[in-house]
Amino acid sequence: MRCACKPSREKRGSVLYLLMALLPALSSPAFGQSNFYDDKTIKLMIGFSAGGISDLWGRALSRAMSQHIPGKPQIILQNMPGAGSLTAANYLYSVAKPDGLTLGFFTPGLFFNQLIGSKEVQFDWARFAWIGSPEQTQRIIYIRGDAPFKTVDDLRDVAEGPRCGATALGTVGHYFPRLVEEVLGVKFNLVLGYPGAAEIDLAIQKNEVQCRAGSLEGYFGSEPSKSWAKSGFTRVLINGGAKRDRRIADVATLHEFMDKRKVPDVTRRLATVLLSPDYIGRPLATTPGVPIDRVKLLRDAFNKALLDPELVAEATKRAWELEPVTGEELEAIGKKVMTQPADVIERMKKILGN
């Protein structure tokens, strides 16, 4: 009679077979990485001051993503404004360890700085490990309602254009007004050096500056611009989107102006490059060199976060339009935008130079 305390030879063989079958999976990189985030803390560097729409998006994503990363690591936020989020991008690329424990949220137009050879750049845009972007954007310029300029055409042939607040080169507050100047022959007086969107909006409220460029999504999705739009304290002058938006149906797009004025092809190519950040949206990245399995975990968590009921509810409440770009798509775009013809880069240097 066999002892019940020992498995039979057949059972022992079955168990051994099962262990041998599981061994490759248990020792695979994916299995190891799935446990990597246990008891870990992820730091999300937000390259903007608190209160703006990018800051709000960062906070919403961090709450949702942490629930979908194996081990549910805590994600803590650190605002790192400076040079239009260039400081945060440089930190993520050159200082942060390539372990997948540091993420960065910065402006999508920073690659302009690299294209024109800015000495402050300490990154290679195409080498960031991209996680995803929650939405695509449309560029606008809005101005105080009591400003004497009612339309974009009013800015032609003026001695001095309205003062527009911006943070730094490579930000929408800088490159979009410069593009509009180049295409339409109008004038803006750009005032650089503000830490972030909140400080520019305060300057508008105090009439220190009269206008700023930003995103249509931020204009209608965050305060104080959301209330300003309703009250008429500000109005939109021009839209950089491919077509008119229903919320500002009376505002013409830059593309309409280019068609109407029959701008040359080289100018259109320049406009295509300078508007490409709209398709990047609000990019979330991690450091180059992070193991690909960890990047995949972060990308999967990002994709699942955008379906999270709490995040969807917050987006609906804030009138955010979820139009995500995957990490793989950002990776492809990142490589493409860094390959530009010499004539376009030379014109970029002329327009974007301080």
Order of alpha helices (4+ residues) and beta strands (2+ residues): alpha-alpha-beta-alpha-beta-alpha-beta-alpha-beta-beta-beta-alpha-beta-alpha-beta-alpha-alpha-beta-alpha-alpha-alpha-beta-alpha-alpha-beta-alpha-alpha
